[in-house]
Amino acid sequence: MKDIEEKSPSFWLGIPQDKLNQNNRDHIDLLCDAFAQNAYNLNVNWHKTNFGDRFSAFNIAPYGGEMATADGDSLTRLVLGAHDRCIRVSISAHTFKQITIMMHSGRGRTGGVGSRHRTMEQALQYWRKYHPAEPGGITDQTLLKRAVRNARDRSTRGKHPRWVAVKDQFQLGSTSASDLCRRFDLNPDEEVK
C-alpha cells in the first residue's frame, strides 16, 4: 500500500481522504496525468469535488482556459488515458471559466454500447471504418490490396498463377510475389486470367 501512496497523487493531503475509494483515486490519477500536473497544482477545489462510489466530478479551470489535442495536448492525454484505464469521461460547461470533467468507472471491455468501454485501438479501428486516414478516402494498404488482387500478367494469354501476375506487375521475385499474395489472404497459386 505504501508504494501506491508514494506514486499516486490522490494521496495528497489537500484532498479529503475520507471521501475517496479506489475508483476516485483512479480518476484523480487520470486527471493529473491529463494535465501533466500533481494534484496540488491543479485548479480544483478538492473539498467541493463530488466523489461518488463509481464516479467523480471535477470542476476545473484549465490553464490557458482550454483543453486541446495539441499545444499542451491535455485533451489527447485525457482521452488516451480514459481508453487505457476503461474510464468513461464526459466534459461539460460549469461556469464561464470552468468545466466539469465527470469520470465513471465500472464499464468493462465487452457488452453492449452502454456497458462497454473500447480500447484506444478498438476506438481507432471503428473510426477508420468510416473515416479513412488517407486523402480521397482510400488508404495505401487498401490500394495495394486492390492492385495485388487485380494483377494480371500482360505478356501471356490464358490462365496463370496469381504470383506470376504479381511478380510482373510489381517487378518482384517469385518468393516476394508469393509473400505479397499471402499478406492479403490471396492464394498465390490460384489461376487468374
C-alpha positions as CSV (number, residue, x, y, z in Angstrom):
1,M,0.0,0.0,0.0
2,K,2.9,2.4,0.8
3,D,4.2,2.1,-2.9
4,I,0.8,3.1,-4.2
5,E,0.7,6.1,-1.8
6,E,4.1,7.3,-2.9
7,K,3.2,7.1,-6.6
8,S,-0.5,8.2,-6.6
9,P,-1.2,12.0,-6.5
10,S,-4.6,11.1,-4.9
11,F,-2.9,10.6,-1.5
12,W,-2.0,14.4,-1.3
13,L,-3.4,15.6,2.0
14,G,-5.2,18.6,0.4
15,I,-7.7,16.1,-0.9
16,P,-10.3,14.9,1.6
17,Q,-9.1,11.3,2.0
18,D,-12.2,10.1,3.9
19,K,-14.3,10.6,0.7
20,L,-12.1,8.5,-1.6
21,N,-12.4,4.9,-2.8
22,Q,-10.1,3.3,-5.4
23,N,-12.3,4.5,-8.3
24,N,-11.9,8.1,-7.1
25,R,-8.2,7.6,-6.8
26,D,-8.0,6.3,-10.3
27,H,-10.0,9.3,-11.5
28,I,-7.6,11.7,-9.7
29,D,-4.6,9.9,-11.2
30,L,-6.1,10.2,-14.7
31,L,-6.9,13.9,-14.2
32,C,-3.3,14.6,-13.0
33,D,-1.9,12.6,-16.0
34,A,-4.1,14.6,-18.4
35,F,-2.9,17.9,-17.2
36,A,0.7,16.6,-16.5
37,Q,0.4,18.1,-13.0
38,N,0.3,16.9,-9.5
39,A,-2.9,17.2,-7.6
40,Y,-1.8,20.3,-5.6
41,N,-1.0,22.2,-8.9
42,L,-4.5,21.7,-10.4
43,N,-7.0,24.5,-10.2
44,V,-9.6,22.2,-8.5
45,N,-11.4,22.9,-5.2
46,W,-10.9,19.4,-3.8
47,H,-13.3,20.0,-0.9
48,K,-16.2,20.8,-3.3
49,T,-15.4,17.9,-5.7
50,N,-18.3,15.4,-5.9
51,F,-16.9,11.9,-5.2
52,G,-19.4,9.0,-5.5
53,D,-19.0,5.2,-5.4
54,R,-18.1,4.9,-9.1
55,F,-17.9,8.5,-10.3
56,S,-16.0,11.7,-9.6
57,A,-17.0,15.2,-10.9
58,F,-14.2,17.7,-11.0
59,N,-14.8,21.4,-11.6
60,I,-11.6,22.7,-13.0
61,A,-10.3,25.8,-14.7
62,P,-7.8,24.5,-17.3
63,Y,-4.6,26.5,-17.6
64,G,-4.9,28.8,-20.6
65,G,-8.7,28.4,-20.4
66,E,-8.9,25.4,-22.7
67,M,-8.0,21.8,-23.3
68,A,-6.6,20.8,-26.7
69,T,-5.3,18.0,-28.8
70,A,-2.0,19.9,-29.5
71,D,-0.2,22.8,-27.8
72,G,-0.3,21.2,-24.4
73,D,-2.4,18.2,-25.6
74,S,-4.3,17.8,-22.3
75,L,-7.4,16.7,-24.2
76,T,-5.5,14.0,-26.0
77,R,-3.9,12.7,-22.8
78,L,-7.3,12.6,-21.1
79,V,-8.9,10.6,-24.0
80,L,-6.0,8.2,-24.3
81,G,-5.8,7.7,-20.5
82,A,-9.6,7.1,-20.3
83,H,-9.4,4.4,-23.0
84,D,-6.4,2.8,-21.4
85,R,-8.0,2.7,-18.0
86,C,-11.5,1.9,-19.1
87,I,-13.0,5.1,-17.5
88,R,-15.9,6.9,-19.1
89,V,-15.1,10.6,-19.3
90,S,-17.5,13.5,-20.2
91,I,-16.8,17.2,-20.3
92,S,-19.4,19.9,-19.8
93,A,-19.5,23.6,-19.0
94,H,-19.6,24.6,-15.4
95,T,-19.1,28.3,-15.3
96,F,-17.7,30.9,-17.7
97,K,-14.1,29.9,-16.8
98,Q,-14.6,26.3,-15.5
99,I,-15.5,23.0,-17.0
100,T,-16.8,19.8,-15.3
101,I,-14.9,16.7,-16.0
102,M,-17.0,13.7,-15.0
103,M,-15.5,10.3,-14.7
104,H,-17.3,6.9,-14.3
105,S,-15.7,3.6,-13.5
106,G,-17.2,0.1,-13.8
107,R,-17.5,-0.5,-17.6
108,G,-15.8,-3.5,-19.0
109,R,-14.4,-4.2,-22.4
110,T,-17.3,-6.3,-23.5
111,G,-21.1,-5.9,-23.6
112,G,-23.5,-3.5,-25.3
113,V,-22.8,0.1,-26.3
114,G,-24.0,1.4,-22.9
115,S,-21.9,-1.0,-20.8
116,R,-18.5,-1.4,-22.6
117,H,-15.5,0.8,-23.0
118,R,-13.4,0.3,-26.1
119,T,-9.6,0.2,-26.0
120,M,-8.0,3.0,-27.9
121,E,-7.1,0.6,-30.7
122,Q,-10.7,-0.5,-31.0
123,A,-12.0,3.1,-31.0
124,L,-9.5,4.0,-33.7
125,Q,-10.4,0.9,-35.8
126,Y,-14.1,1.8,-35.5
127,W,-13.3,5.5,-36.5
128,R,-11.2,4.4,-39.5
129,K,-14.0,2.2,-40.7
130,Y,-15.9,5.4,-41.6
131,H,-13.1,7.9,-41.8
132,P,-10.1,6.6,-43.7
133,A,-6.7,8.1,-42.9
134,E,-5.6,8.9,-46.4
135,P,-6.9,11.8,-48.6
136,G,-9.5,10.6,-51.0
137,G,-10.8,8.0,-48.6
138,I,-8.5,5.1,-49.7
139,T,-5.6,4.0,-47.6
140,D,-2.3,2.9,-49.2
141,Q,-3.0,-0.6,-47.7
142,T,-6.3,-0.7,-49.5
143,L,-4.8,0.4,-52.8
144,L,-2.0,-2.2,-52.5
145,K,-4.5,-4.9,-51.7
146,R,-6.6,-4.0,-54.8
147,A,-3.6,-3.9,-57.0
148,V,-2.4,-7.4,-55.8
149,R,-6.0,-8.8,-56.2
150,N,-6.4,-7.4,-59.7
151,A,-2.9,-8.1,-61.0
152,R,-2.8,-9.8,-64.4
153,D,0.2,-10.9,-66.5
154,R,0.0,-8.8,-69.6
155,S,2.6,-10.9,-71.5
156,T,0.7,-14.1,-71.7
157,R,-2.8,-15.1,-72.7
158,G,-4.9,-17.5,-70.8
159,K,-4.6,-18.5,-67.2
160,H,-1.6,-18.4,-64.9
161,P,-0.8,-18.4,-61.2
162,R,-1.6,-15.2,-59.4
163,W,2.1,-14.9,-58.1
164,V,3.2,-14.6,-61.8
165,A,1.0,-11.6,-62.4
166,V,2.0,-10.0,-59.1
167,K,5.7,-10.7,-59.9
168,D,5.3,-8.9,-63.3
169,Q,3.1,-6.1,-62.0
170,F,5.4,-5.1,-59.1
171,Q,8.8,-6.2,-60.6
172,L,9.4,-8.7,-57.8
173,G,11.0,-12.1,-57.5
174,S,8.8,-15.2,-57.2
175,T,9.1,-15.5,-53.4
176,S,8.3,-11.9,-52.7
177,A,5.4,-12.0,-55.1
178,S,4.0,-15.1,-53.3
179,D,4.5,-13.5,-49.9
180,L,2.7,-10.4,-51.1
181,C,-0.3,-12.5,-52.2
182,R,-0.4,-14.2,-48.8
183,R,-0.2,-10.9,-47.0
184,F,-3.7,-10.1,-48.4
185,D,-5.0,-13.7,-47.9
186,L,-4.8,-14.5,-51.6
187,N,-3.7,-17.9,-52.9
188,P,-0.5,-17.3,-54.9
189,D,-1.2,-20.4,-56.9
190,E,-4.7,-19.5,-57.8
191,E,-5.2,-19.4,-61.6
192,V,-6.1,-16.0,-62.9
193,K,-6.7,-14.6,-66.4
